[in-house]
Amino acid sequence: MTYAPRSRSARATGSYANIGLETEVLSASPERLISLLFRGALRAISQARHHLQNGNIAERGKSLSKAIDIVDSGLKAGVDTERGGEVARLLIASYELIIRDLMQANLRSDESKLDTAEKMLIDLAGAWHTAVDPQFGDPPPSH
């Protein structure tokens, strides 16, 4: 297997972007970290959609695995079930539905499941930004 060499400027741009994200994460409040998780999950879904439409099964799987990990290990794991009561329970159920839809999107190459998961995440991110982190801005628009 061969790989196309990345240009020096592409490598520099990628490194710069990684440093920018690391800096943002390290200096972020817990509320902003949740916003960053939403952004990362939505970006991974967008990449998965691109790979799904182009028939790139391996990359689609990687992107969906990343989105699932962000939702499961980041967003869902961050829910405070002790203090959150019914809202926390419903939020966890929503994240579980999103994870299920992402898994089905991957297993069945089902773009409608991807759409459903993305819409739910956009709605949750919008509610989060309105209630907790309004300076972060709106979630990225749906495809």
Residue pairs with C-beta under 8 A, 6 or more apart in sequence:
6 14
24 32
24 36
25 33
25 36
28 36
31 132
31 133
32 133
32 136
34 75
34 78
34 128
34 132
34 133
35 125
35 128
35 129
35 133
35 136
37 70
37 74
37 75
37 78
38 75
38 121
38 124
38 125
38 128
38 139
39 125
39 139
39 140
40 66
40 70
40 74
41 67
41 70
41 71
41 74
41 75
41 121
42 118
42 121
42 122
42 125
42 139
42 140
43 140
44 63
44 64
44 66
44 67
44 70
45 63
45 64
45 67
45 102
45 114
45 117
45 118
45 121
46 118
46 140
46 143
47 59
47 63
48 60
48 63
48 64
48 67
48 102
48 105
48 106
48 114
49 111
49 114
49 118
49 143
51 57
51 59
51 60
51 63
52 60
52 105
52 109
52 111
52 114
53 111
57 109
60 106
60 109
61 106
64 102
64 103
64 105
64 106
67 102
67 117
68 99
68 102
68 103
71 95
71 98
71 99
71 102
71 121
72 95
72 99
75 95
76 92
76 95
76 96
76 99
79 88
79 91
79 92
79 95
80 88
81 88
81 89
81 92
84 91
91 124
94 120
94 124
97 117
97 120
98 117
98 120
98 121
101 113
101 114
101 116
101 117
101 120
102 113
102 114
102 117
104 110
104 113
105 111
105 113
105 114
105 117
115 142
115 143
118 142
118 143
119 142
121 139
122 139
122 140
122 142
125 139
126 138
126 139
129 136
129 137
129 138
129 139
